[in-house]
């Protein structure tokens, strides 16, 4: 009898202490239930309950801001509840994860596997016996497809002395610990330019080894865009891509999620007021893409690719004419048999390249500080610079033809390479190779340089110096590695013939620069530059006549031959229509963001060509692909709107679009499929199959 009584008592005691939850409800792709931190509650107190969801593998539900698509879970009150509807508080949202739907295009925010969403629940002051909460859990759950599901769930709690539910209470506490904390430092957003800069200062969790991602509460920024991060001595700065053209009104609110190297994640809720970036919140310690965790494109990675891009520059047609001069000097230096002379030649050439790339980086930083943006090739958007470069190329051609000497000759091979003139010549060749070659890196480094151009000045200098070192590296190796020097041919009469032959690429380069000058400053500037070339030739002829008076006059004529064309080229030419840039068979029109918006709203596919007269790759793509009858006919059949953004001259609107797309310069090609409002960024080197294939996929 005592044994039976003890058994009955044990059953009653277990029932009294059991968790006050019903069995989970299978909504289809998730097991859903309500849980609470207490199994017995006091009247009038507020406790934490939670919606617990165990999801099928590879399925997910959404955060409070679902991102580009989706809906967050919600609880719909049912009248069968004995708890009033007003007693149910809002969800306390744990930090979310990124949910890439289409990489680089559609990004959502949410949870996979399991999620527990706590919420406060107020017990009525007059409650007695038990209280019951009946709700409908309404949620959208997605894998490759999205399915709306509902689950009728309930929670019954005894009223009396408070009794904790240990197991469920621990689970709720663990998920409350994932809720973002208040940010204890300072936060500010600079939305005056593109991209926006979210500046964070003073929070000790902003470690250089951390991955950082900002999750907005609304849709002011592009959700799939990367968020490059720079760290400084006092904090960090994130670059955010604006969504659309609507300016930011008020504060930028959201959650900053920090992921440590060991995978630990925690978040801070922030409300960033608008204002300038804090000082000392960006530096060189790390530059990350911010795509949701540690890693991304670091500064060393960008520098490595810049080095590779510099190596490739040696093969570009805009650099080869200048490198022919360097090759001649290397052959002569190797033939001298003096290793020091050859090394001096390589070192001075490298110094010339590095000084030029450092100057280019400094100019980019200066232009960016003055205008808010800068792009590669800006030096070829300046009429006087182009005029002087054309004249220098012409002058070098005259030297190669033998009209005058620079202090060396085939007969006296290498005798003056160690002299001041030899070092100056090598240095000048490096300068010229860098100035002419820099705009040609677009096909290889457009995206990488586009990312670094918005970084601190020191990062810009490091990447550009790495690119310059890559350009100089082949000749530097030839100067210092004896085994490589043996592959150089022996000097002879053939060098004089080859030297004269190399004059013609220099003349063609000068002609190409004149075409650029015509687009920038008009035909008058071209005519005056040709006149300047004539004056330079006359000065050389006069100097060869001998005598101090003749040389003095020649020097004056030489100065005028360079200065006056540059002065005349400073006046911009009248704007010309962009339709002339392409075959008359296909009508083009000028690009503008407003025109793109009009055409995409009409449902038309749009192809945008960001080009420039001085961009060699742009012209190659035009001749091989965009000007071809096959592409033009395919565009006409598909009713493609073909827009041209001509960046030959400075255009702040085009510059801002390049910066927004994180491209360092032209070429850039944007493809808007029919009905799309955001474009696909195409490779910098096009083919007919690639472009025509776009039409089949749209």
Buried (B, 14 or more C-beta within 10 A) or exposed (E): EEEEEEEEEEEEEEEEEEBBBBEBBEBBBBBBBBBBBBBBBBEEEEBBBBBBBBBBEEBBBBBBBBBBBBBBBBBEBBEEBBBEEEBBBEBBBBBBBBBBBEEEBBBBBBBBEEBBBBBBBBBBEEBEEBBBBBBEBBBBBBBEEBBEBBBBBBBBBBBBEBBBBEEBBEBBEEBBEBBBEEBEBBBBBBBEBBBBBBBBBBBEBBBEEBBBBBBBBEEBBBBBBBBBBBBBEBBBBBBBBBBEEEEBEEBBEBBBBBBBEEEEBBBBBBBBEBBEBBEEBBBBBBBBBBBBBBEBBEBEEBBBBBBBBBBBBBEBBBBBBBBBBBBBBBBBBBBBEBBEBBBBBBBBBBBBBBBBBBBBBBEBBEBBEEBBBBBBBBBBBBBBBBBBBBBBBBBBBBBBBEBEEBBBEBEEBBBBBBBEEBBBBBBBBBBBBBBBBBBBBBBBBBBBBBBBBBBBBBBBBBBBBBBBBBBBBBBBEBBBEEEEBEEBEEBEEEBBEBBEEBBEBBBBBBEBBBBBBBBBBBEEBBBBBBBBBEBBBBBBBBBEEEEEEBBEBBEEBBEBBBEBBBBBBEEEBEEBEBBEBBBEEBEBBEBBEEBBBEBBEEEBBBBBBBBBBBBBBBBBBBEBBBBBEEBBEBBEEBEBBBBBBBBBBBBEEBBBBBBBBBBBBBBBBBBBBBEBEBBBBBEBBBEBEBBBEBBEEB
